[in-house]
Amino acid sequence: MNSILEISDMRLGFAKAGSKDILLSECEQLDLYAGNLVCLMGANGSGKSTLISALSGTPILSGSIKLLGKEIDSYSNSELAKICAFVYTDKIDVDYLKVSDLVELGRFPYQRWKSAVLDEDKMIIEQAIEAMELKPFLNRNLITLSDGEKQRAMIARAMAQDPQILLLDEPTSFLDLPHKVKTLKLLRNWSRTKNRAVLLSTHDLSLSMSVADHIWLMMPNKKIVSGAPEGLMLSNAIKESFCTDDVRINPIDGHFEIVQEECLKIKINGINCNWTNRALSRIGYGLCSDHEESEINLKITNSNIRYELTVKNLKTTYSSLFDLMSFLRYLPKN
Amino acid sequence: MHNSIKLCVLFILWIIFFSVGLYKGSIEIPSEAITSMLFGNEALKKSWELTLFELRLPKIITASIAGAALSLSGLLMQTFFRNPLAGPFVLGVSSGASLGVAVLILGQSIFVFELAGFFGQFSTAFAASIGSGLSMALVLFVARWVKGSVTLLIVGLMLNYLTSSVVSLLIFWSTAEEIQNFALWNLGSFSDVNWIQMKIYCPSMLLFIILSFFFIRPLDVFLLGERYAKSMGMQLKMIRFWIIIIASVLAGMTTAFCGPIAFVGIAVPHIARRVFKTARHTLLIPGCILIGMVLTTFADLLCHLPTSPHTLPLNAITSLIGTPIVLLLVIGTSRGHKEIS
């Protein structure tokens, strides 16, 4: 495989005059390959944005960053702009800026003094617009778009730079779920069809797990580990960096769960156990295993879904889960 | 309407105001006489020739150029600072000029020698140029050290406060006549520029206006902010330096020769954006120049109402025409945005 970006022995952080440097993260070896989408993950303040700005030429504490086999320092600003394109979190609220004009600005590294008019420019602009499905919005003003559409327009501008690497700083953080998924899907398709690399930082583990080819994970011990999403899950790296006393990862589907305090045990039999169990665990009820007995028994019957609750010898029925929970919530916990 | 038609309409409007400014004024001169004088024929009366060539023509040319320069300067500053409130006053350029003139006019009773005597008819312009030049130098000096444009904006604003306090201190020690002279300059006027001064003013303004056309594309990129500009490979320091120089010279020299003219610099870019419905400088730069020219020539017509011997203060007129236009445009569009979102 073709490594576009090669980071080795890097120490990332801030140099402080007169005192010790502030180290955010370090790594031995990180590679970014053409045609791959990589998610950069880690807690707030772990250095995700710093790593991204290091790729725009901001100096690192030590180590080497190689782009296309050459040290990043050896590129000029304008050469770098043809290899790396960025989408930042900066809010752009320019009045009367049309989407088509915005995307066209991406050609600046190639056409510095006049508008992009060459056929090659037009073709790349067209491809960027198609890749981000922006056709219907071309004549719209940027500020009239929704956040999701605006983000896609900003990404298309970066794509118009025709970069080898597209770097995005938390591109999905203000988007709703369908827009998140769409944006990531379009980014992945672009990287596959154009054989370019995409590196994006995000906090969304379950989405990264499903779209990323690679995850670069900034661990609490300041090391950056990389691997396929499932590999990181199996090696417990994800558990180590995300799980706390309050959060655990469901080992089967990889979703986060909030750890609930369990006070009372309840025995459930009947249908829809899964969802009922979930609801009850939120208000502090734990499920009995098959051989355990409890004073609280719940029977769910199929016809019109009825909940039959037996506490000690008192029997009550409920027609909705909400009513059942309202009762159980105020049951004495001893 | 197509944009090139809009530009043409603006140009024709300017031609109309320009001609009206030549043909009408406080002194009645027959139109045929003016036409024949313009074509180089001998005038019937010496006073007509004086009025046309020494008063009206320089005044209307100055008005056009000042309008173009101030509007363009405002546009550059608004784009550069990404702030719709930016204008020639914001960088402290205009107040620097005011300070220079204040020292010249008001300082006479404080300083033993008379400054004005040294430079004759250029004295006001000279003092203003030194003032605006110094504040420009200060802003540039700060620009080398600080990164963000917001800090520059604050430096400019602080300069404004400093200047106005020094001016009020000077006023405190000045005679009534000096205060009146300063107040007159402060009102702004296009009629105080004579041909000798125009030989300096016009070519330099034209040069810097033409220079601004070279920065159309970098200015477009600046709309996205300095971080994006840098990521697209722009040489930030060089471009910043030139944009500040162009904006400051345009505003500074105009203030030096015509006094601080309110409103034009900050308002015309807004009008241009709404007229052309674009953020691209390919259209906005010529648009701002033309709208600025139309506005100032029109304002000047209102200052010199026909048959009236009085001249109204220019600053009052520019603000009177402009404020309602901008308010209407701004309120109109912000309501439009709400309906969409």
Contacts between the chains, C-beta under 8 A, distances in Angstrom:
chain1	res1	chain2	res2	distance
A	56	B	230	7.1
A	56	B	231	5.4
A	76	B	233	7.7
A	77	B	230	6.8
A	77	B	233	4.7
A	77	B	234	7.3
A	77	B	235	6.8
A	78	B	233	3.4
A	78	B	234	8.0
A	78	B	235	7.7
A	79	B	233	7.4
A	80	B	233	6.5
A	81	B	231	6.5
A	81	B	232	5.0
A	81	B	233	3.1
A	82	B	233	7.4
A	84	B	231	7.6
A	85	B	231	7.1
A	86	B	227	8.0
A	86	B	228	7.3
A	86	B	231	4.4
A	88	B	227	5.7
A	88	B	228	6.9
A	88	B	231	7.8
A	90	B	224	7.7
A	90	B	225	5.5
A	90	B	227	6.0
A	90	B	228	7.0
A	92	B	223	7.8
A	92	B	224	5.8
A	92	B	225	7.3
A	94	B	82	7.8
A	94	B	223	4.8
A	94	B	224	7.5
A	94	B	279	5.2
A	95	B	84	7.9
A	95	B	273	6.1
A	95	B	279	6.6
A	95	B	333	7.6
A	96	B	273	5.3
A	96	B	274	7.8
A	96	B	277	5.5
A	96	B	278	5.4
A	96	B	279	4.6
A	97	B	223	6.3
A	97	B	279	4.1
A	98	B	278	7.1
A	98	B	279	7.6
A	101	B	220	7.6
A	101	B	278	7.4
A	101	B	279	6.9
A	101	B	280	5.6
A	105	B	220	6.0
A	105	B	221	5.9
A	105	B	223	7.9
A	105	B	224	6.9
A	105	B	232	7.5
A	106	B	232	7.5
A	108	B	217	6.7
A	108	B	220	8.0
A	108	B	221	5.2
A	108	B	232	4.6
A	108	B	233	7.2
A	108	B	234	7.2
A	109	B	232	5.6
A	109	B	233	4.6
A	111	B	217	7.2
A	112	B	217	6.3
A	112	B	218	7.7
A	113	B	214	6.9
A	113	B	216	7.8
A	113	B	217	5.4
A	114	B	216	7.6
A	114	B	217	6.2
A	115	B	217	7.2
A	115	B	282	6.7
A	143	B	337	6.8
A	144	B	337	6.8
A	144	B	340	4.9
A	144	B	341	7.0
A	161	B	232	6.9
